[in-house]
Amino acid sequence: MVADMKTSLCGIELDNPVMAASGTFGYGLEFAEIYDINILGSFSFKGTTPQPRFGNPTPRIADCTEGMLNSVGLQNPGVDAVIAEELPALAKVFHKPVMANVCGGSPADYAEVAEKLDQCSQVGWMEVNISCPNVKSGGMAFGTDPGAAAEVISAVRRVTRKPVIAKLSPNVTDIAEIARACEAAGADGLTAINTLLGMRIDLKTRQPILANTMGGFSGPAVFPVALRAVWQISRAVDLPVIGCGGICSAENVLEMMMAGAAAVQVGSANLTVPTACRDIIGDLPGAMEKYGIRSLKELRVR
């Protein structure tokens, strides 16, 4: 049996459903030194803002059981530098559409980044990050309120011809409500989920380990939460969903797609095992054969 791993995301066909999540893969260049990243379905590049951001003070990382906390704070060189430097360099090593992760502190910020990236032929999708828990303005503040989420999605929708994908926060009471608001505002797809909000305390200093006090919790421990969110969202809206959160195996990919995902994103696994995406893709045909799956498309709920 030859496994058919192809899937479609907002009208763009992927060789397989495995993407690297934003913030865990940079702009692709470091990983291209380790393996041929063209094996990926695609990846979402680092969250990009109108102006350069240094990010949050250190320490930014804390270990957790079955996961990690991060509070990087959207460190990036700014959209103009991404277009002038990062994307031309990426074009030399990655020959597929890439997903742009769009960030900002206001709807106008998001629109500015999206409008500039709309001119880049390499960019296939706009992933609108309304869920980052590590910034004081924007980010999760937009993703936890249906009206604010819709305002950002509408602002981006007006300035781009590319598919708009809203990245949703799990730090809400009803994630399906946010999903429906984004759909009504013109989103073409959804990513679920971003990190959960968490913290750790150093027993010796009796102070929070992270300089920002709280950060985003990710890793294998959050997989059941992400799976539940994908299940709920895929039944609440008529949009493709990218499942993200704790994925670290081919079996996790199949489970996500059975829950309703059109594709998946691998996040913190890239930080602990740099070849994680490559390894998962390599294991996928065997996992499909084990469970009698000829084509991933047969797993889709729609």
N, C-alpha and C positions, 0 to 999 in steps of 0.2 A: 504494500500500500504506500503510495507516494502522498505524503501529507501536504495539503494545500494550506499554507500559512498566510495567504494574502487576505487583506482586509481593506476596507475603505473608510476614510475619515473626511467628512464634509466634501465628498466628491473627488478627493485625491487618494489614489490607490497606494497602499503600502505593501512592501514585500512580506512583511510580517508585522504583528501588532506591537512589538516591543520598542518603546521609546525611552530615552533617558529624561528624567525630570529636571526642570529648571533648578539651578542652584547647586546641582550635584555633578554637572558636566561642563561647567564653564562655557566657553564658546567652541568647545570640541577639540581644540588643538592639542591639549595635553594628552587626551585619550587617543588621539590619532597617532601619537608616538608609541602607543602600547599595542594597538591592533587596528585593523582596517575598519573604521567606524561606518563605512558604507554597508556593513552587515545589518545595521539598525534599520528599523522601519523609519525612524527619524529621531530627533531629539529637540527638546525645548531649551533654548539657550538662556544664559543667566539673566535674571530680572533686570530690565533696562529702564532707566529714568531719563528725563530731559537733560539733567545736568549730572556730572560725575558725583558719585557718593562714596565716601570713605567707609561707610558702614558704622556699626556700633563699636564701642570700646571693648577691649579684651579683658577677661577671657570670654570667648564666644561659644565654646563647646563644653558640654558636660556629658559624661557617660551615664547611661541608665540601663537597667535590666532589659534585655531584648530591644534596645534602641539607643537613641541619643537625643540630646537637646542641642539646638543651635540658635544663636542670636546674631547672625552675621549682619543683618540689617541692609540687605540689598546693595552691597558694595559692587560698584560697576563704573566703567569709564564714561558713561553718558552716551546717549544715542548717536551723537555726531561721530564720536570716536569708534563706536561699534560699526557704523556704516563705512567709515573711511579706512579702518584698520582691521577689525575682527572679521567682518564678512568677506573681504577679499582674500584674507589668509585662509579662511575656512573653505572657500571655493576651490582651493588647490587640493584639498584632501577629502571633501565631502560633496557628493554629486547628486544629492537629492534635495527636495524642499525641506527647509528647516523651520521649526516653530519659534516665533519670537515671543518672549515673555515680556509683556508691556506693564510698566508700573508707573506710579505717580502719586502725588499728594492731593490732587484735585482732578475732577473730570477733564479740565483743560490740559493738565499734564499728560494724562493718558492719551488724549486726542493728539497732542503734539508728537509724542513718540510714535503712535500708530500711523499718523499721516506721513512721517518721514520714512518709516519702515515699509510703508505701502509701495514705495517706489523701488524697492529692492526685489529683483526677480527671484533671488534665493529663498525669500520668505514665503512659505506656503500658507501659514496660519498665524493669526494674532491670538495668543493666549493672554487674556486680560487678568492680571493678578489682583483680585479684589479680596485676597485672603491671607496675605503675609502678616503674621503676628508680631513681627520684629521691628516695625516702624511706628513712630508716634503719630504720623499723619498719613491718611490714605490706607492702603492695604486692607487689613481686617475690618477697619472702621466702615469701609464701603460694603464689605461682603457679609456683614451681619445684619444689615437693614435692607429689606426688599426695595424700597424707594431709592436709596443711595446706590445700590447695586445696579438698578435699572438705569439710573442717570449716567453712570460711568459707561455701561454697555452701549447706551444710545449715543454718547459722545464719540465713542470709538467707531460705532457702526456708520456714522455720518462721514467719516474721513477715509475709510478703507473699502476696497473691493474684495479683499481677501476674507476667508472665513474667520469669524470672531468666536473664540472659545473662552468662556468665563471659567476661571479657576476658583472653586468654591471652598469656603471655610467650614470645617466640622464644628467650629465653636459657636454653634447656633442651636436654637430649640427645634426648628423645623427646616432642614436643609432643602426639602422639596419646595417649600414656599419661595426660597431664594432662587431656586432653579426655575420656577415658573415665572418669576419676575424678570429674570435674564432672558428667558425665551420670548416673553412679550416685548422686551426692549430690542430684540433683533439678534440675539445670540444664535450662532449656527451650531454650537456644541458646548459641552461642559467638561471640565476636569474636576474629579472628586477623588481624593480630598487633598487639601494642603495640610500642614502640620497641626496637631493639637497643642493647645497652650499648656505649658508645664514649667516646673522649676525644681531645683535641687539646692540643698543647704549643706555647707561644709561644716562637719561636726566640730572641727578644731577651732575655726574662726567664728562659728555660729552665724555666719553670713551667707547670703545666696552665692552660689558658685559663679553664676553668670553675672557679668558686670551690668547687664540690662535687667537683672533680677529674674525675669521670665523669658522663655524662649519656645521654639517650636519642637514638639516631641515627634520623632519619626522612628521608623524601624519596624521589625517584624511584629512587635506588640500591637501596632495600630492597624494591622491588616483586617481583623474582623470589623473594626469601625468603618474602614474604607469600603469594605465589601457591602456592609449594610447600607451605606450611603449610596453606592452605585445601584443597588437593588431598588431603593426607594426612588431615586431620581429617574431611573430608566422607566419607571412605571408612572411617573408624574408628568413627564414632558415627552415631546416627540422629537428629541434631538439625540445625536450620538454622544455617548459619554466615554471619557477616558478615565479608566480606573487607576488610581494612584494612592499608594500608602502601604508600606510594608512588604511589597512584592520582592521576593528573593528566590523564586524557583519557577520552573515551567508549569508546575501544578498550580501555583498561585495565579499564573496568567490564565489558565483554563478556568479556574474558579471565578475569576473576575469577569471573564467573557460569558460564563454561564449566568452570572448575576445581571448581565445586560451591557457590559462594556464593549465598545467597538474597537478599542485599543487600550494599551496600558502604558504607564510610565513607571520606570524603576528609579527610585530616588537614593536614599541613604546607602543602599547596598553598593552603589558605585564608589562610595567613600571608604568602605571597608574592604571591598574586593574590586579593584579597578576594572577587571574583566567581567563583572557581573552580567552586564547586558549581553555580551557575546556568549557567555556560558549558558544563559537562559535560552537564548535563541537556538544554540546548538542542541540543547536538551529538549526543545519543544516537539520536534517530530517524534521522538521516542515516547514522550508523554501522551501525544495524540494517539499513537498506535496502541499504547497500553489501555487507553480508555475507549478505543474504537471510534475515534473521531477522524473522519476523512478530510473535512474542511472546517476551518474555524468559523466560516460564515454560517454553518448550521447551528452554532451555539448562540447566535444573536437572537435577542427577543424581538427585534424588528429589523 
